[in-house]
Amino acid sequence: MADHKQCAVVRTGQYEGIQGGTFGTGISAQSAGAEGLCLHRLVMPAGTRGRPHLHEGHESAIFIQSGQVEVWHGEGLAEHVVLRAGDYLYIPADTPHMPVNTGTEDMVCLVARTDPDEQEGVRLLDLPAWLAAQVDLLPVGAG
């Protein structure tokens, strides 16, 4: 007899990510029994930032639905990109990154990762001193 898996409908709730931001509970091992991916909605309020972090052993893909966000990334968070509604961002596994919303409206995006656990692979990093001078006055967005 074939092993029939069940589809799962997830009615979104929300949780505060340890890396900052409010996540809409989406598809994950915890919510739907996912084995190789997660998909969540992230809201980052205007005038807030995330914490520097990486996802151990897992790739991420992000689609900006609305607003804009600056992302500092790479070794020492030395690289910088500005994303706007309609943009996509690919983050390789184990790549340090930190989102910053210096805009006037909330940024809303969809985040997909190859990690089915919602927060297990998140590893927080220290904020480099040179970058702290630029963003330390911004509060960490809900988290």
Disulfide bonds with the S-S distance in Angstrom:
none
